[in-house]
Amino acid sequence: MNSIITHLILYNQYLLKQISQLLLFIAKYIPLKQWAFNDSHSPEYQKFKVDRLPKIFVSEPIDYEFLLAYYQHKYGKMVKPIKRRSQNTVAETVKCPRCGAPHQYIFKNNGTKGQYLCKVCNERFNETNIYNRPFALRCPYCSNILVAKKDRKHFRIHKCVNPKCSYYRQNLARLPKDLKPADKHKYKLHYIYREFTVDFFKMDLHGLPKNAINFDFKKFNPHIMGLCLTYHVNLKLSTRQTAHALEEIHGIKISHTMVANYAMTAAAVIKPFTDTFDYRPSNILSADETYIKVKGIKHYVWIIMDACKKSILGYQVSDTRAVGPCILTMRMAFEKFKSFPGKALKFIADGYSAYPLASQHCKQEKGWDFDVTQVIGLTNDDAVTTEYRWVKQIVERLNRTFKYSYRVTCGYGSENGSLYGVSLWVTYYNFLRPHPYNYWRPLNTLDAFKHADNMPAKWQILILLGQKTILDMQKKQVV
């Protein structure tokens, strides 16, 4: 019995030794951090990265009389006023902005260049001292105060201009050796922080448009409106083709303008139900953006979908490819979670820098801490793209499906029309469209559809559900 135990102990020690040797081999020859691409350290890709958050310095003024008494108590010596030996006197109006010490305790620290030094609290200051501000942003690498450089549509850019900053020097050393000094501006070298000036988490995502008509039918009935939506959305016919089909097939004379009004109003009413439905999403999301035309001008559609269940969780339409609509799309998608999964969430996107910046802002404002995995390029050149290429292909296939139904519109006539046109298509995709993934059934099953035997009736039920959702939202606002 003792010999068996001794043999097992020796064998266990042998296995532990082999495991330690394998770990050393892996740590030395196999990169464990697969999130970094081979070209991610290139200075050309530095502009697509998002720097970490800055340090926030909150000024805390103190009383110089308290400091003088403290020095007297601790060291047994008084801090005497300055005995000036030169003619560089300090004006009587100059006081230390931190402790309030008068000019008798103030040095001219650099002659006539405008910097002062307080003998009591050892604070250096000038006319633009940080104690004149409620708080100051500092570089996380060198603790230098950031300087506001540019104002964009949704944020203000702060930059660290310290030439001795370790971050700046590290990026400077990565530049090509044969680069001309005049071409350094083409690379991102300094630390940059974007301070958002718009609160994207207080915007109303479910508001009704002002130009929506009511459902007081004078000439037609709800069934005809359901037919209009069926031809226009399900069968991807334009408004003129829908009006022509209704006249040729059903003998109903209706103008294409009325078809557009029906679609606009139905989209406005159904949108709150689609946006607040409990999709029970998985922990793998995929994001992408595509473009559309509004009055002949390029606009962008942002989409976040559940890669496993295929439902669209968030969408936005914007006139720019800025980070603001990306944040709103993330907010719409993440509100579908009853409890946010945190680091367990796998968020897959392309190499556009708006996604890491939006995730940083979500973490800062709402505590949604998650990692963004970026699949860059069209070929699997690294372990990350090889593993998550299938997730990116799902949302790319969704974009093609959307574009197939969008082409018949020849573009949208207004920004509101584009948003509610996309929302109407999202409703169709999530609740009405048969999917091969779900055995040619809709992605989300509604109990209200049990007694609906045709598509116009299902559209009417969706409008009813949207009206109930709006009433519930209005009751919550009143309470």
C-alpha positions, 0 to 999 in steps of 0.5 A, spaced: 500 500 500 505 504 501 509 503 495 503 505 491 502 511 494 509 513 493 509 511 486 503 516 485 506 521 489 512 521 484 508 520 478 504 527 480 511 530 481 513 528 474 506 531 471 507 537 475 514 538 472 512 537 465 506 542 466 511 547 468 515 546 462 509 546 458 507 553 461 514 556 460 514 554 453 507 557 451 509 563 455 516 564 451 514 562 444 506 562 443 503 569 444 497 569 450 494 575 448 491 574 441 487 580 441 493 584 439 494 583 431 501 583 428 500 590 425 497 593 431 503 596 433 504 600 427 504 607 427 499 607 421 494 604 426 495 608 432 489 613 429 484 607 430 486 606 437 482 609 443 486 612 449 485 610 456 481 615 460 485 621 463 486 622 471 481 627 474 484 632 478 480 636 483 483 642 486 482 642 494 484 649 497 487 650 504 488 655 509 495 658 509 494 660 516 493 653 518 499 651 514 503 656 518 501 653 525 502 646 523 509 647 521 510 651 527 507 645 531 511 640 528 518 643 526 518 648 532 520 653 527 516 659 523 515 660 516 518 667 515 516 671 509 521 672 503 527 677 504 528 679 497 535 681 495 533 683 488 528 688 485 523 683 482 518 684 487 511 681 487 505 685 486 501 686 492 495 683 489 498 676 487 496 671 492 497 663 492 490 660 489 491 654 493 492 656 500 491 664 499 498 666 502 499 674 501 505 676 496 510 676 502 510 669 501 510 668 493 517 667 489 517 669 482 519 662 480 522 664 473 523 671 472 519 675 468 515 669 464 509 669 469 510 663 474 510 664 481 512 659 487 508 659 494 513 658 500 508 656 504 504 650 500 510 649 495 505 651 489 507 653 482 501 657 479 500 663 474 494 666 471 491 660 468 492 656 474 488 649 475 485 652 482 481 657 478 477 651 475 472 646 478 477 640 476 482 639 471 484 633 466 491 630 466 494 625 462 495 618 465 502 617 463 505 624 465 500 627 469 500 633 465 494 638 464 490 636 458 489 642 453 482 643 449 484 643 442 478 642 438 470 642 438 467 636 434 459 635 433 458 631 440 465 632 443 471 636 445 478 634 444 483 634 449 490 633 448 497 632 452 502 637 449 508 635 454 514 633 449 517 629 455 510 625 455 512 617 455 506 616 451 509 621 446 516 618 446 514 611 445 509 613 439 515 617 436 520 612 437 515 607 432 515 612 426 519 610 420 527 612 421 526 615 414 520 619 415 521 627 414 520 631 420 514 635 416 510 628 415 510 627 423 503 630 423 500 624 419 501 620 425 497 620 432 503 621 437 500 625 443 495 622 448 488 624 446 481 624 450 474 626 447 470 629 452 462 628 450 458 634 450 452 631 449 448 626 454 446 620 450 443 617 455 437 622 456 435 622 449 428 619 448 429 613 443 421 612 443 418 619 441 413 619 436 413 624 430 410 630 429 407 629 422 404 622 423 397 621 421 391 618 425 387 612 424 381 615 423 379 612 416 374 616 412 374 612 406 378 605 407 379 600 413 384 597 417 384 591 413 386 595 407 392 599 411 394 591 412 394 590 405 399 596 404 404 594 409 404 587 406 405 589 399 410 595 401 414 591 406 413 584 406 413 584 398 418 589 397 414 594 393 415 601 392 409 606 394 407 607 387 407 599 385 403 598 392 398 602 389 398 599 382 397 592 385 392 594 390 388 597 384 389 591 379 388 585 384 383 588 389 380 593 385 382 598 391 384 605 388 389 608 393 394 614 392 401 612 393 402 618 398 396 615 402 400 608 402 406 612 404 402 616 410 400 609 412 407 606 413 409 612 416 404 612 422 404 604 422 412 605 423 411 610 429 406 606 433 409 600 432 416 602 433 416 603 441 413 595 441 419 593 437 424 597 441 422 595 448 420 587 446 424 582 451 428 579 446 432 575 451 439 576 447 445 572 448 452 574 450 454 574 442 453 581 439 455 583 432 455 590 430 456 594 423 454 600 419 451 601 412 449 607 408 443 609 405 441 616 401 436 621 404 434 626 399 440 624 395 445 625 401 449 619 404 446 617 411 448 611 415 444 605 418 447 602 425 445 595 426 447 591 432 444 584 432 444 578 436 449 573 433 446 567 435 438 568 435 439 573 429 434 578 432 436 586 431 437 589 438 439 596 436 439 601 430 439 608 428 440 612 422 445 618 422 447 623 417 454 622 419 459 616 421 460 619 428 460 616 435 454 619 437 449 614 433 454 608 435 452 610 442 445 610 441 445 604 438 449 600 443 444 603 449 438 601 445 441 594 444 444 593 451 437 595 454 434 589 452 438 585 457 435 584 464 442 584 467 448 586 463 453 580 462 459 585 463 466 581 461 462 575 459 459 579 453 462 578 446 461 584 442 464 583 435 465 589 430 469 592 424 476 596 425 472 603 426 474 606 432 467 609 434 466 602 437 471 602 442 470 610 444 463 608 445 464 602 449 469 607 453 463 612 454 458 606 456 463 604 461 464 611 464 456 613 464 453 607 465 458 602 468 457 597 462 464 594 462 465 590 456 471 588 451 470 590 443 473 585 439 475 588 432 475 583 426 479 587 421 480 586 413 477 580 409 482 575 410 483 571 416 490 573 418 490 572 425 487 568 431 482 573 432 479 574 425 479 566 424 475 565 431 470 571 430 469 571 422 463 568 422 460 573 427 462 579 422 459 575 416 452 574 420 451 582 420 454 583 413 449 578 410 443 582 414 446 588 411 445 585 404 438 583 406 436 590 408 439 593 402 435 588 397 428 591 400 431 598 401 433 599 393 426 599 391 425 606 395 430 610 391 432 613 397 428 616 403 425 623 403 426 625 410 430 623 416 424 622 420 422 617 414 428 614 413 428 612 421 421 610 421 422 606 414 428 602 417 424 601 424 418 598 420 423 593 416 426 591 423 419 589 425 418 585 419 425 582 420 424 580 427 416 578 428 414 576 421 419 574 416 420 567 415 428 565 417 431 558 415 435 559 422 428 558 425 425 552 420 422 558 416 418 561 422 419 568 425 425 569 429 420 571 435 413 568 436 407 572 439 401 569 442 397 574 439 398 571 432 395 565 434 388 567 431 391 571 425 391 567 419 393 572 414 399 577 414 394 584 414 391 581 420 398 580 423 400 588 421 394 590 425 395 586 431 402 589 431 399 596 431 395 594 437 401 592 441 404 598 439 398 602 442 398 598 448 406 599 449 405 607 448 399 607 453 403 604 458 409 608 457 405 614 458 402 612 464 409 611 467 411 618 465 405 621 469 406 617 475 
